[in-house]
Amino acid sequence: MTSYVMRGWDGLMAVLRGASILVLAFMALTICYDAMMRHVFSAPTSWSLEINSFLLVYLAVMGAAEAQRHDAHIRIEFFADKLPVRVQALVGVAIGLLGATFSFIMVWRGGIMMSQAFEYGERVSSSLGTPIGIPYAMLPLGFGLLGLQFLLNAWQSACRVRHPDAAPPPKGEPGDV
């Protein structure tokens, strides 16, 4: 059962990683296009800034789970590496549970913001008039994934508490969990 869940999670992270690469490439193209239109033809686009702002939010919130997965967030390694392995694992459990709690609060509040934006028909005041609920939807999705990754990290740390020599802590190599 656990291996199926892990393979599914790995597959989802691979899809999000691929989507993020495509989003970043699209952003580069549209920014270059807008710069060319603005400076060469004196006809800036009216949509590039809005779309790229939303896509930047997408990259930040969707990339947070992947960064957590590879242990790429900021931490004080000098202090953590001095602790005994079992204490490191206990700290990992605490961090995972605190991170998951924060993430799920963000899912809850982001969901409220999103539903209210759709309910009241709020739109961005620009030429596209994008419903603001669309970028708000990225908050519960991204923080939901981050919360699940924090829970997965807490589980892995709990396993290391019981068996400190069985599994090394997750490090930043792609494919590691």
C-alpha positions in Angstrom: 0.0 0.0 0.0 2.7 2.4 1.0 4.7 1.9 -2.2 1.6 2.7 -4.3 1.1 5.9 -2.4 4.7 6.8 -2.7 4.7 6.1 -6.5 1.6 8.2 -6.9 3.1 11.0 -4.9 6.4 10.8 -6.9 4.3 10.8 -10.1 2.3 13.9 -9.0 5.5 15.7 -8.1 7.0 14.8 -11.5 3.9 16.2 -13.2 4.1 19.4 -11.2 7.8 19.7 -11.8 7.2 19.4 -15.6 4.3 21.9 -15.5 6.6 24.3 -13.6 9.2 24.1 -16.2 6.7 24.8 -18.9 5.3 27.7 -17.0 8.7 29.2 -16.5 9.5 28.8 -20.2 6.1 30.4 -21.1 6.9 33.3 -18.7 10.3 33.9 -20.3 8.7 33.9 -23.8 5.9 36.3 -22.9 8.2 38.7 -21.0 10.6 38.8 -24.0 7.6 39.3 -26.3 6.3 42.2 -24.1 9.7 43.8 -24.0 10.1 43.6 -27.7 6.6 45.0 -28.3 7.2 47.8 -25.8 10.7 48.9 -26.9 10.8 48.0 -30.6 7.2 48.7 -31.7 6.1 51.1 -28.9 3.0 48.9 -28.4 3.2 47.1 -25.0 0.9 44.2 -24.3 -1.9 44.7 -21.9 -2.0 41.1 -20.7 1.6 40.0 -20.0 2.0 41.5 -16.6 -1.2 40.1 -15.3 -0.6 36.6 -16.6 3.0 36.5 -15.4 2.1 37.7 -12.0 -0.4 34.9 -11.6 2.1 32.4 -13.0 4.8 33.6 -10.5 2.3 32.9 -7.7 1.8 29.4 -9.2 5.5 28.7 -9.3 6.0 29.8 -5.7 3.1 27.9 -4.1 3.4 24.8 -6.3 7.1 24.7 -5.9 7.0 24.8 -2.1 6.1 21.1 -1.8 8.8 20.1 -4.2 11.4 22.2 -2.2 10.2 20.6 1.0 10.4 17.2 -0.6 14.1 17.7 -1.3 14.8 19.4 2.0 15.7 22.6 0.2 14.0 25.1 2.6 16.2 27.2 4.9 17.3 25.6 8.1 20.2 25.8 10.5 22.3 22.8 9.6 25.1 23.7 11.9 22.9 23.3 15.0 20.8 20.3 13.6 23.9 18.3 12.6 25.3 18.5 16.2 22.2 16.7 17.7 22.1 13.0 18.2 20.3 11.1 15.3 17.2 10.3 17.4 16.9 13.9 18.5 17.3 15.0 14.9 14.4 12.7 14.0 12.2 14.0 16.9 12.9 17.6 15.7 11.9 16.4 12.2 8.6 15.1 13.5 7.9 18.4 15.3 8.8 20.5 12.3 6.7 18.3 10.0 3.6 18.5 12.2 4.0 22.3 12.7 4.5 22.8 9.0 1.5 20.7 8.2 -0.6 22.6 10.7 0.4 25.9 9.2 -0.2 24.6 5.6 -3.6 23.3 6.4 -4.6 26.6 8.0 -3.5 28.3 4.8 -5.6 25.7 2.8 -8.6 26.6 5.0 -8.2 30.4 4.8 -7.2 30.3 1.1 -10.4 28.2 0.4 -12.5 30.9 2.1 -10.8 33.6 0.1 -11.3 31.7 -3.2 -15.0 30.8 -2.5 -15.8 34.4 -1.5 -14.1 35.8 -4.6 -16.1 33.5 -6.9 -19.3 34.1 -4.9 -19.0 37.9 -5.2 -17.7 37.8 -8.8 -14.5 39.6 -8.0 -12.3 40.3 -11.0 -8.8 41.8 -11.5 -9.1 45.4 -12.6 -7.2 45.0 -15.9 -7.9 44.5 -19.5 -8.4 40.7 -19.1 -10.7 41.0 -16.1 -9.6 37.6 -14.8 -11.7 36.3 -12.0 -9.6 36.7 -8.9 -10.7 33.3 -7.6 -8.5 31.6 -10.2 -5.2 32.8 -8.7 -6.7 32.4 -5.2 -7.3 28.8 -6.0 -3.6 28.2 -6.2 -3.3 28.9 -2.4 -5.3 25.9 -1.2 -3.9 23.6 -3.9 -0.2 24.6 -3.2 -0.5 24.6 0.5 -2.4 21.4 0.5 0.4 19.7 -1.3 2.9 21.3 1.0 1.0 20.1 4.0 0.9 16.6 2.7 4.7 16.7 2.1 5.2 18.0 5.7 3.1 15.0 6.9 5.2 12.6 4.8 8.4 14.1 6.2 7.0 13.8 9.8 6.2 10.1 9.0 9.8 9.5 7.7 11.2 11.2 10.8 9.0 9.1 13.1 10.4 6.0 11.4 13.9 7.3 12.1 13.0 7.8 15.8 12.2 4.1 16.1 15.0 2.9 13.8 17.7 5.6 13.7 20.1 3.5 11.6 17.6 2.1 9.2 17.0 5.1 7.0 19.0 8.3 6.5 17.3 11.6 6.6 16.0 12.9 3.2 18.5 15.1 1.3 18.3 17.2 -1.7 18.8 14.7 -4.5 15.9 14.5 -7.1 14.1 11.2 -6.7 14.8 11.0 -2.9 11.8 11.2 -0.7 
